[in-house]
Amino acid sequence: MHKRAPAAPRGRDATVREGIHAALLAGAATARDLSKRVGIPEHEVAGHLEHLERSLKHKGGKLVIEPPTCLDCGFAFTQRHRFTRPSGCPECRGRRITLPQFRIEW
């Protein structure tokens, strides 16, 4: 009688990324929104978005980042390509900054 090899555990990252991908297909979302929908801490979302961006490039898609904006002076972080919120505004030193939003384009 042959013993069957145990099935390899399915990686949680693949499931999380699929969830993030599905959430972004439904519409634009912030890292906070995505963390709530997928059930992971907000600071982990950035790593998954980096991977998702690379995956989308190979499939002909694009992860678009709508830049954060300073609520005090209106400065838009258009040159920033990070997936996290900036800590302060370079113009007015304000700390009230909107979250970047992400969406998928094909």
Secondary structure in CASP SS format (residue, H / E / C, confidence):
PFRMAT SS
TARGET T0000
AUTHOR 0000-0000-0000
METHOD secondary structure of the structure
MODEL  1
M C 1.00
H C 1.00
K C 1.00
R C 1.00
A C 1.00
P C 1.00
A C 1.00
A C 1.00
P C 1.00
R C 1.00
G C 1.00
R H 1.00
D H 1.00
A H 1.00
T H 1.00
V H 1.00
R H 1.00
E H 1.00
G H 1.00
I H 1.00
H H 1.00
A H 1.00
A H 1.00
L H 1.00
L H 1.00
A H 1.00
G C 1.00
A C 1.00
A E 1.00
T E 1.00
A H 1.00
R H 1.00
D H 1.00
L H 1.00
S H 1.00
K H 1.00
R H 1.00
V H 1.00
G C 1.00
I C 1.00
P C 1.00
E H 1.00
H H 1.00
E H 1.00
V H 1.00
A H 1.00
G H 1.00
H H 1.00
L H 1.00
E H 1.00
H H 1.00
L H 1.00
E H 1.00
R H 1.00
S H 1.00
L H 1.00
K H 1.00
H H 1.00
K H 1.00
G C 1.00
G C 1.00
K E 1.00
L E 1.00
V E 1.00
I E 1.00
E E 1.00
P C 1.00
P C 1.00
T E 1.00
C E 1.00
L C 1.00
D C 1.00
C C 1.00
G C 1.00
F C 1.00
A E 1.00
F C 1.00
T C 1.00
Q C 1.00
R C 1.00
H C 1.00
R C 1.00
F C 1.00
T C 1.00
R C 1.00
P C 1.00
S C 1.00
G C 1.00
C C 1.00
P C 1.00
E C 1.00
C C 1.00
R C 1.00
G C 1.00
R C 1.00
R C 1.00
I E 1.00
T C 1.00
L C 1.00
P C 1.00
Q E 1.00
F E 1.00
R E 1.00
I E 1.00
E E 1.00
W C 1.00
END
